[in-house]
Amino acid sequence: MSPALLSMHHALPQHIILGVSVLALSWDDAIQHLHTLIDEKRFTLVTWLNAHNSNLVEDDIRFRNALDEFLVLPDGVGVDIAAKLLHGKTFPNNLNGTDFTPALLRALTPPLRIGLLGTRPGVVEKAAESLKENAPQHEYRVISHGFFAPSDEPRILQSLADYHPHILLVAMGVPRQELFMREKLTAEHCVLAFGVGALLDFRAGAVLRAPRWMQKLRLEWLYRFSQEPKRLWRRYVLGNPRFLFRVLRTLATGVRVSR
């Protein structure tokens, strides 16, 4: 991240959540900021922090160091609890990528190039169709599914350089997507790159979202756990208490920063 862009990001309100700077912007202000970055062609990596990702940060120094180069948005009730305990107030809005990214695409009225990279073959194409229905003013191109061989990487990066999307949606799972973005992508490949996790699976209908009432109660994590308990039990049954313990430990030591 360039010094000028780093200074621009640091001027924005944010909370430090267990060592990670997370923007504390309203929904509209976040959209406006990202719109400005596109207009000014400022190459930026964007991702989200939730309780699970925060735990991974503690376990993976490469992931931790990579996030220093990202614009990080808040995702979920866990980071809101952390913000309330550590800083006395929650984030202005839950900018979870599953809802925020489609809303951002709708709000950006000038036609843009949108690239999709990740998830499974067939799923990424369906996700592109769904996003086109969501925000038809943009052009959508599938760059590749996420199960490519290392030998395919130069071809994929060249395809990105040739197309140069305004927004690239990278869906490879955490932390693989963030490490790929940090280590492989430059301003040559796109303007904004988002690490969107399961967004493309949701848009394609490959993974079902929680009912609206559970989303409103911020229990979407519980629905996901009920759908895939064998895969997600460590993330939620062990991970959520671990995250809360880390927050309480930080609260007890008094090491917390907000600006």
N, C-alpha and C positions, 0 to 999 in steps of 0.2 A: 504494500500500500504506500503510495507516495506521501511525502511529508505534508503536502497541502491537503490531500484527502484525509489523512489521519487527523490533522488539525480540525478539519471540517466536521468529522465524526465526533471528535472529543468535545466539540462545542455543544453537542446535542445533550439533552437530559438523559441520564442513564443511572441504573443501579448496578453495583457490583454484586453478583450472586455467586458466592463460593469461588471467587477468583476470576469470574468471567463478566466483562462489561456487557450489559444488556440495555438496549434503548428503551427509554420510558416515554414513548410517544403515543398520542392518540391515534386511532385508526386513520383519520383524515390527514394528520400531520405526517404519518409514516408514508402514506401514499404520495403526498406532495414531495417529500424528501426523495423518494425513489424516482419520481417523475423528473425531478431536477437533475439527478445523477444521469438519467438517460439523455435528457436534453443536452447536458454538458459533456456527454460521452466520457464519463468518469468510470473507468473499469472498477467494479466493486464485487466482492464476494459476499453473499448473504446467506445466513442460516438461522436456526432457532435454538433456543435453550429450553429444555424441559427437565424434569427430575431425572429421567433416564440418561439423557445426554450429559447432564452434570456429573452423574456417577461415572460415566465413561471418561470424562475429562480427568477425573482423579486417577483413573487407572492407566491412562495412555498419554505419555508426555508428548508424543508427536501430535496427537489431537489437541492437547492443551495449547501447544505452541502455535498450531495452525489457526486456532480461533482468534489469536491476536491480530490476524490479518482479515478478519470477517466483521461485517456489520451483523450483530446478533439481535434477534427479535425475541420477545417472550412468548412462550407456548405453554399454556395449561395452568391448572390450579396450583401445582407444586411450586412453581416460581413465584406465583402471587403470594402464597403463604410465606415463602422465604422473604420476599420483598417487605411484606407487612411486619414480620418479626425483626428483620435486620434494619429496615429503613423507616418503619412506621407508616408506610402506605403501600398499597398494591400498585401494579402497573396500570396506567390509564385504560388500556384495553388488552384483551387477550388476542394477540396477533398471530394465532396459530396458522400455520401455512396452509392447512386444508381449506380454511375459509378465506384467509387473507389473500392468497395468491390469485384465485379466480376473481375476487373483488378488485384487486389491483389491475388485472387484465381488462376488466370491464371499465374501470375508471380511466384508463389510458386511451383516450379517444383517437389520437393519430395512429394510423396503421403502422404496426411494428412487425419485425421478424421475430418469431418465437421458436426456439429450438428445444427439442425434447431428447434427453439422453438418459437411458436407464430402464429399470424394471425388466419384465420378461418379454420375449418376442411375442408379438400379437397384442399384448396388453398395452404397450406404448403407442401403437397405432390407434387403438380404441380411445386411449386417453387424449390423443391429439384431436380426434373427432369430437369428443365431449367438450374439450376446451374451445374448439371452434364454434360450437353451439353456444357456449357461455359468453364468448367475446368474439363475434364474427368479423370484426373490423381488422383483425390481425391475420398474418400468414403464419401457418404452423408447419414445421418440418421435423420429421423424425430423423435424428442424426444416427442413433444406434440404440439397440437394447443395451441393458447393463451387463450382460453375460458375455462380453467380448474377451478374446484372448489377448494377452500382452502384445502379441505380434500385430494385432489390429489397431493398437493405439495410435501409431503414426497416421494411419488412414483416417481415423476418427478426428484427430486434431486438425488434419488438413481439411477435412469436410467442414469443420467449424470455422476455420480461417477463411475458407471460400464463401461460406454463407454469412458469417459474422452476424449472428442474431443479436437483437437488442437485449433480449432476455433468454437465457439458457436455463432450463429446468433439469436439474441433475438428480436422479432418483436411484441411488445405489445402496441406500442404507447408511446409517451412522456407525462408525466414522469414515467408512470408505469413501463416501461421496465428498466429504469435506477435505480429506487428504488428497483425493484426485484433483479437486478444484484448486487447492492451495499449491500443489506441486506441479500441475500440468497446464493450468489455464493462465493466459495472459490477456492483455488488451487486444492482442491479435485475434483472439478467438470469439469474444463477445463483449458486450458492455456490462450487463449485470448477469451474474450466475447465482442461482438459488439452489441450495441443497434441500430438496423438498420431500425426502423420505418416502412415505407411502401415498403421497398425493396422487400420483399417476395411477396407482392401483385403485384408489377410491374413485377417481374420475372414470376409469374403465369399468367399474363394477366388479373388479376381481376381488376386492375386499369391501365388505359392507360397513358403512358408518353406523354409529349408534342412532337410535331413534331421537327425534328432535328434543323430546322432553329430557332425555339423558344428557344431551349436549348442553341444554340450558342449565341443568343442575351441575354441569361440569363433571359428569361421571362417565365421559366417553372412554376413559382408560379402563373402567370396570367392564364396559361392554366388550372392548377389544380383548380383555383377559378372558371373558366368558366364551368368546369365539375361538380362541387359540390358547387354552390354558397350558398345554404342554410346552409350547414355544415361549410363552410370555410370563410364566410363573416367576422366574427369577427377576424379570424386569420389575414386576409389580409387587409380588408378595415379599421379596427380599429387598428390592430396589427402593420402593417408596419409604419404608422405615429407615433404610440407610440414609437416604437423602435428608429426611427430617432430622435424624441424629446429627448429620453434618451441619445442618443449619443451626441446631441448638448448641452444638459445640462452638461454632463461630460466634453465636450470640453471647455465649459465656465468656469467650476470650476478648470480646469487644473489638475484634478486627473486622470492620465492615466499612464500606465506602459508598457514598452516593454523591452524584453531582448533577 
